[in-house]
Amino acid sequence: MSTRTLLLALVTASIALAGCGERQVSYSRDVAPILKANCAVCHTPGSPGYIKSGFSVASYQDIMRGTRNGHVIAPGSAVGSTMVRLIRHQADPTINMPKNFTMIATEHGSIVLPGVNARQLPEHDVDIIAKWVDQGAKDN
């Protein structure tokens, strides 16, 4: 085999292997929509979850800031991230997330009443969030 043929084979193999890597999870494309659909009703400024914990999912910066008690994301470690443990229901049942809630309409808007029990997010959504954290919890 000639040197040129060998070099061409190595370059081709490198290109092929580069495409086999793990898909990068995007905060804006993949994670934010899950949080908006499942968490924002209680965890944005002025809402019950925010008032109780100080935790907001309104922005990437808010999520990374965490709660009054500290960070909930440990970039690079889903296992070490409180938020991931809560949505996986690996914590005390009284603090697992997201909580069931009731929305009551008033003449001035609506009131959110969080329930006691938590509902399980679809496994696919939990896996996306965990993978994002494991990949460094980037603002991408």
C-alpha positions in Angstrom: 0.0 0.0 0.0 1.4 3.4 -0.9 1.9 6.1 1.6 -0.7 8.3 -0.2 -3.3 5.5 -0.1 -2.6 4.9 3.6 -2.9 8.6 4.4 -6.2 8.8 2.5 -7.5 5.8 4.4 -6.6 7.3 7.8 -8.2 10.7 6.9 -11.4 8.9 5.7 -11.5 6.8 8.9 -11.0 10.0 11.1 -13.8 11.8 9.4 -16.1 8.8 9.8 -15.3 8.4 13.5 -15.8 12.1 14.1 -19.5 11.7 13.1 -20.0 8.9 15.6 -19.6 11.2 18.7 -22.3 11.9 21.1 -24.8 14.6 20.0 -24.3 17.8 21.9 -27.4 18.8 23.9 -28.3 22.5 23.5 -29.7 24.5 26.3 -31.8 26.7 24.1 -33.0 24.0 21.6 -33.4 21.0 24.0 -33.4 21.9 27.7 -35.2 25.3 27.9 -38.4 24.1 26.2 -38.7 21.2 28.7 -38.2 23.6 31.6 -40.6 26.1 30.2 -43.3 23.5 29.6 -42.9 21.7 33.0 -41.3 24.0 35.5 -41.8 27.7 34.6 -45.4 27.8 35.9 -44.0 27.5 39.5 -40.4 28.6 39.1 -40.4 32.1 37.7 -40.2 35.3 39.7 -43.5 35.8 41.7 -44.7 32.2 41.4 -45.0 29.8 44.3 -41.9 27.7 43.7 -39.8 30.8 43.3 -41.2 32.4 46.4 -40.5 29.3 48.4 -37.0 28.4 47.1 -35.7 31.4 45.1 -35.2 29.1 42.1 -36.2 30.4 38.7 -36.0 28.7 35.3 -36.7 31.9 33.4 -33.2 32.0 32.0 -29.9 30.1 31.8 -28.4 32.5 34.3 -31.2 31.9 36.8 -30.8 28.1 36.6 -27.1 28.4 37.1 -27.6 30.7 40.1 -29.7 28.0 41.8 -31.8 28.5 44.9 -31.4 30.5 48.1 -29.6 27.4 49.5 -27.1 27.1 46.7 -26.5 25.7 43.2 -28.7 23.0 41.8 -26.5 22.2 38.7 -23.0 20.8 39.0 -21.7 21.1 35.4 -20.3 17.8 34.2 -22.1 15.8 36.8 -25.8 14.9 36.6 -25.3 12.6 39.6 -24.1 15.6 41.6 -26.8 17.9 40.5 -29.7 18.5 42.9 -32.1 19.5 40.0 -31.5 16.2 38.2 -32.0 14.2 41.4 -35.3 16.0 42.0 -36.7 15.4 38.5 -35.5 11.7 38.7 -37.4 11.4 42.0 -34.3 10.4 43.9 -34.9 12.7 46.8 -37.4 12.9 49.6 -40.8 12.6 48.1 -41.9 15.9 49.5 -39.3 17.8 47.4 -39.3 15.8 44.2 -40.2 17.8 41.1 -42.2 18.8 39.2 -45.2 19.2 41.5 -48.7 18.7 40.3 -50.5 22.1 40.4 -53.9 23.7 40.1 -54.5 26.9 38.2 -57.3 29.1 39.4 -58.5 32.0 37.2 -59.2 35.3 38.9 -60.3 38.6 37.5 -56.7 39.8 37.8 -55.0 36.8 36.2 -54.4 33.3 37.5 -53.1 31.8 40.7 -51.0 28.7 40.7 -51.5 26.3 43.7 -48.8 23.7 43.8 -49.8 20.3 44.9 -48.1 18.0 47.4 -47.3 15.2 45.0 -44.8 15.3 42.2 -45.4 13.9 38.7 -42.8 12.2 36.7 -41.4 13.9 33.6 -41.1 11.7 30.5 -37.9 9.7 30.8 -36.7 11.1 27.5 -36.9 14.7 28.9 -35.1 13.7 32.1 -32.3 12.0 30.0 -31.9 15.2 27.9 -31.5 17.4 31.0 -29.1 14.9 32.6 -27.0 14.6 29.3 -26.9 18.4 29.1 -25.5 18.6 32.7 -23.0 15.8 32.0 -21.8 17.7 28.9 -21.0 20.7 31.0 -24.4 22.5 31.3 -23.4 25.0 28.6 -25.3 28.1 27.6 -25.7 26.9 24.0 
